[in-house]
């Protein structure tokens, strides 16, 4: 059911409707204005001033309607902002604690895997030492077949990969997952500029700050002298 407390159509007072109709008429008539001489130009200037006056009246009427709504919205937003901020901060703190725990678990996993790897290395070394003892015994007996067999066994032991059971230790919770997110950090801007100049990186990485460029053009005008930037002048009608 639609909530009647939220109107979906603005019922404008007669004054605002009249201003709206005048604006429509101004738009429709503006295309018919032809300037052929100075008198026409002066007439166009007077009409332009009238348009500006109408626009100010329309804006004033709009503000009468929207300012109370804006203030009401501002008050509501302020009311909800603080608890929302508290929840955001609480979420960040809890996520930081969870990530810290994950890192500790990962560190324990790595330590256990390293210990398992060292244990496997020790076992391999132990088996190799036993084989070498058997080799010494075979050499004392002069058993050439046995010597060759044990030498082959030693080579196999030395070349075999260390095998150990991987340690799986990852904290899990229903509805919670961990994502790896990558981001870029500019550590050497001049190196990046050179990479773009050499064609090793896209030029979009050096998008121009048009706000700063326009500020420089307005302040320096034709005296702006920066390689790659040109100050451009365009005339506009001010009323």
Helices and strands as residue ranges (DSSP letters): H 14-30, H 38-141, H 144-159, H 189-197, G 203-206, H 210-220, G 221-223
